[in-house]
Amino acid sequence: MKLKQGIIDYINKLSLSDVHADNFKMLNNLSKLIDDLDCSDSFDVCYYIEKNHHNVFLIVEDVVSNNLEQIKNDVSKLSSSLTFISFIEVYCTENGISIYDENLSDNVDVHDYYYNMIKEIPVLSRDEEIELFKDFESDDLSIKNKARKKLIHSNLRLVVSIAYKYNYKLPFDDLVQEGNIGLMEAIDHFDYRRGFRFSTCAFYWIRKCIIRAIRKKAYNVTLPYNFHDKMSKYRKAIDILNNNNISTPTYEEIINNSGLTYDEIKAIELNLFDTVSLDEIVRDDGDTDLHNYVSDQNSNVENIIDKAELTITLDYIFKKMGFSEQQIDILSMRYGITGEPKTLEAIGEKYGITRERVRQIISRLLVLIKSNEECLRILSQYMPNSNECFERTYIKRRRSKKWKKIFIRVIMRN
């Protein structure tokens, strides 16, 4: 692991002091130098230093031994530097010292903890903002990164305050992270020469990233971005009409108040509510889920009996007409009598014939069924207005293909 030469030189100059306050100060100054590195994981950096630089290890040991009670109560109150806390955590982890109460960890409010960490960071004045943005334009990468980091830290509270306004659909910490991304984008787009405060620009970018995250990640089915704007117009129109004591507004009233078209409103109503999991708990007992209240359409007794009766009827018709097992199987596969409907190609592959030959066999079998008056009358009883349907179709059966359609509709209907 490579450290900056300035940090290495500072570490080499350190030595354990008999005064506890001096050791605390040296560790705090070292932590600030490492904070300026903007490293990805300060814990790993601190672990490396304590393992390879014994003088730093002795200083951390002295700080821990003289502040152990305060560390166990709340280690963050010793310093707001995450690197300083990482030095403490590394030492305590290596020496088996417990500084976090595992029994209370589940009751810690993460939001309050995060807010307590950032509320100690002072808010920048107008002049300080200008100076930092001038540094941000510097060609020196270290100066630029330092200014950017300070601008971000000083406006973290603004992100939290905006995230609270949109605390729904997504976890709060996710909203804060999305807002922090917007804050970093605002720094890249802000021009201090126009005379505005940075918070004015940051508010727009933070809010934009939070709303975009909600629209993109909060729904199981992703909808077009502009579709959410139409849904907002729809909700506002409904709220206005409800405030005017119109509980069930008509489409015409919604169109007049929202500016949306009829087709847009119908599409919105289809997507207005998000999907719900069948495993969602719906009672306080914790064991009853939504799945227990949803009926299974496939287990409907009437449908099962009707389908079984139709299968028996078709089997009777096929045998009466003298169809072979192969012919019966072809009809059953084509119209899904005993399973899912198959294509002509799939049926042909099974019997080693072409799809055209399969079509010819099916057409010939349907013609045979259509020419038998008893079969036609039996099939017609499964259709609405069966008597009228039979009489009208029987008269025209030699010049019409309606009985083929009736056979198909009977099969597919059941």
N, C-alpha and C positions, 0 to 999 in steps of 0.2 A: 504494500500500500504506500503510495507516494503522498507526502505532505509538503506543503509549501516551505521553502527554506526559512521564511520568517517565523513560522510556527516551530520548526525544529530548533532554530536558534533560541527562541524564547524558552522552550522546554529544557534545553541544555543549561540555561542560566538558573533554572529553578532549584531550590534546595529547601528541605524541611526546616521550618522555623519553630522556635519554642513558643511563639505567640500564635494562638489559635486563629485570631482575627486575620493575621497576615497570610496564613495558609488558605483561609477561606477566600481572601481577596485574590491570591495568585491563581487559585482554581477558577474563580469567576472570570478573571481576565483571559485565561487560556480558553475558557469556553466561548467567550465572545469572539476570539480570533478564529476558532473553528466554525462558529456560526456564520462568519463572513464567507466561508468556503462554499456555502450553499450545497453541502454534500447530501447525497440521497439517503444515507442511513447513518446518523450520528452515533448510534449505539455501536456499530462496527468500528468506527473511527476511535471511539473512546476505549473499546476493548483492545484494539491494536496498541494504543499509546500506553495503557496500563500494563500490558504484557511486556512491552519492549523498553519502557522507560520507568525504572524503579523509583526515581525521585518523584514522578507524578503519582505513582501508586502510594507512596508514603504520605503525600499531601492529601490524597483522597481518603486514605485511612484515618488521618487525623480529623478531617472534616466530618466524616461519618461518626467516629467515636464521640465527638463533642456535640453532635446535633442529632443523635439517634432518636430521641423521643420526638423531636419536631419532624424528623423524616418519616417516622411511622404514622404520625398524625396526618400530615399532608406534605409530601415532599415538594410539591409545586410552590409552597410558600417560601422555601429557601431562596429560589431564584426563578425568574421567568424564562431563563435560557434552557432549551431542551437539551443542549449539550451538557450543561451542568448536571441536569437530572440524569442523563445517560451515564455520566461518570459514577454517580451514586448507585445507579441500578446495576452497573457492571460489577462494582466492588461487592455489593450486597448479594448478587447472584452467585458470584464465585465463592463467597464465604458463608453461604447458607443463611443469610439474614433476611427474614421476611419483613418487608416494609409495606405490603399491601394486605389488607384483611380479606381473605378469600370469602368469608361468610357474608361480608358486606358488599362485595364487588357487584353482585347482581342488583343491589338497590341503588347504586350510584347512577345519578342522572347524567348521561353523557353530554346532553345539551348544556346543562349548568356548568359542568366541568370545563367544557370548551369555552363557554362564555367567560368564566372566571379567569381562564388563561389569557384571553385576548383583551379583556377590559382594562388590564393594567398597561397596555400599550397606549401611549398618549396620542391624541389626535393632532394632526399637523396643522400648523397655521398656514395662511395664504403664502407668506414669504418662504416658509420651509418647503412648501409644495413646489414653488418656482425653482428654488435651488436644487431640489432633487430631480426635477425634470430637466434642468440644465445638465446635471451630472449624467442623467440617463442618455443624453445626446452625445456624451463623451465617446471618443475613440478607444479609450482605455476600458477593456472588457471588465476588469475587476471593479472599477468605479461604477460602470453602468449596471452591473449585477447587484452591487451593494445598494444603489439608489432604487432599483426595481424592487428589491426585497423589502426595503423599508416602506416603500409606497404600498406594497401589498399588505404588510403587517399592520400598517396604520389604518387600513380601511376594511379589515376583516369584520369589524362590528357592523359596518354598513351592510355587508353581505348577509349577516345573521338577521338583521332587522327586516330586510327585504324577504328573506327566505321564510320568516314567520308568517308573512301575508299569504304565502302560497303553500302552507303546510298541509297538503292533502295529496292523495294519490301516490306520492313517493315518500320514502322515509326522509326525515328531516335532515340527517347527515348527508344524504345524497343531494338534496336541494342546496345545501351549503357548499358542497364540492362543485356543483354545477355553477353556482354563483361565483365561486372563487375563480373558475375558468373565465367567466365573463369579466371579472375584475382585472385579470391579467390581459385580456383583450382590450379593455378600456385604456390601460396604460399605453398600449401600442398605438392607439388611435387618438389619444388626447393631445391637443395643442394648447399649451399654457399661454401662448401669445394672444389668444382671443379674449382674455380677461375673465374667463369663467372659472369657478372652482372645479376641481377634479371630480368631486362627488356628483356634480350635475351630469357629467358624461358617464361616470361609473354606474349610476343608477340605471341608465338605459341599457347598458351592456349586461349588467347583472340580471336585471329583470328579463331581458331577451333570452339569455341562456337558460334560466330557470323554467320559463314558459316552454321553450323548445324541448327541454328534457322531459317535462310533464307530458307534452303532446306525443313525443316519440317513444317514451319508455313506460308510461303509466298504463297503457292499454294493451290488452292481449292481442288485439287486431290493430295493426298500424293503419291509420287513416291519412290521407293526403293533408299536408300542412294547412292549405287554404280551406280545407273542409272544416277544421276546427274554428276558423273565423266565422263561417256560416252557422255553426252550432252555437257560437256565442251570440250572434244576432238573433237566433231563434229563441234562446233562453231569455234574452233581454225583452224580446217582444212578449213572451209568455208572462214574464214578471210584471210588465206594464199593464197587460190586460187583467191579470189577477188583482193588481192594486186597484183597478177600476171595477172590481166586483164582478168580473167575468170569469167564472170558474172553468167553463168549458168553451174556450174560444173556437170559432170556426176557422177554416182555412183562409177564407177571405179576410177576416180580421187579422190573422197572423201575417198574411202577405202585405197588407196595408201598413203594418207596424214594423215589419222587418225588411221589406224590400226584396225578399226572396221569391222565387218562382214556386209554383205548385210542385213541380218535380223535385226541386231542391228540398222542400219541406218533407216530402215523402221519403227521400233518401236519408234525411237527418233523423226522422222518427225511427227508421230501421236501425240506425247506428247510435241512437242516443244513449242507450244503456250498454255498459260493458258486459262481457261474458262473466258468468258466475260458475265457480267450481262446484261440482257435485259433492265434494268432500267438505264443503263449508259447514261449520257447526251452526245450527239454527235454534238450539235450545240451550238453556243454562246448565244442563246436566253434563255437557261436554262430550256426550256420546252420540247424540242424535245429529246426523248430517242431512243435507238437502237430498241426498240420494234416496233416503227412506220415504220421501214424499213425491217422488217422480215415478209415475206408472210406466210400465214396460208395454209398449204398444204391441210388441211381438208375442206377448203372453195373453192377449185378449182371447178369451175362451170362444167367443162367437166367431172370430176370424179363423181360429184353428179348426173349428168344426166345419165352417163353410169351405175352407180349403181342402179338408179331408174328404168332404162330400163331393166336391168338384173333381178331385183326383179319382175317386171311385167311379164317377160318372164318365169321365174321359176314358178310363180304362175299359168300361163297358162298351163305349162307342167304338174304340179302336178294335176290340176283339170282335164286335158285331160286324165290323167292316172287313174283318179277316186280315188285318195288317200284321206283318211279320214283326218280330222283336226289334230288328234293325230299324224298320220304318217308325215303330212307336218311339224308339230311342231318339231318332232324328227329330221327330216332332217335339218330344219332351225337351231335348237340348235346345232346340231353336227358340221355343217359347217359354222356357224356364219353368216347366211343369214340376220338375223334381229338383230344381236348383236354380242357379243363375242362368239367364239366357246366354247362348253361345253364338258366335258369328258363324257365317257360312264356311269361312276358311277353317275355323277350329273344328267344326263338324267333319269337314272334308279330310283334314289331317288324320282324324281318328279312324276313318274308314278307308283311307287311301284313294279318295276320289276328289275331283275338282269342285270348287265352290259352285260352279254353274250346274254341275250334276246334282249337287245337294239342293239347289234352288228348284230344279225340275222335279225332283222327288217330292219336295214339300208342296209344290203347286199341284201336282197330280193327286196327292193324298187329300188336299183341301177340296179339290173338285169332286172327289169321291164322297167326301162327307157332305158337301153341298147338294149332291144329287139324291141323298137319302132323306126322305121327308121326316122319318121318325127321329133321325139324328138332329135335324134342324130344329124340330120342336123341343127336343130335350135341351139343346143348347140355348134356345131362346128364353127359357125360363130363368136363366141367370142374368138376363138383361132387364132394365126398367121397361115397363109397358110391353111385356114379352108378347102378349097376344097380338097387339097392333103391329109390333115389329115383325112378328112371324108372317102375318097375313100380307103385309105390304111387301116384304122382301121375297116371300115365296112366289108371288105372282111374277116378279121380275128376276127370278134367280138365274134364268138362262142368259140374260143380257146384262147382268150386273155382278160386281165383285163384293157386294155388301156382306154376303155370308162369310167370306174370308175375313172381312173386317170384324164381324161379330165374333167369330172364333178367336181372333187375336185379342179383342177387347175383353172377352170372357176370361181368357188366360191371364192377361196382364192385370185385370181388375182384381183378381184374387191372388 
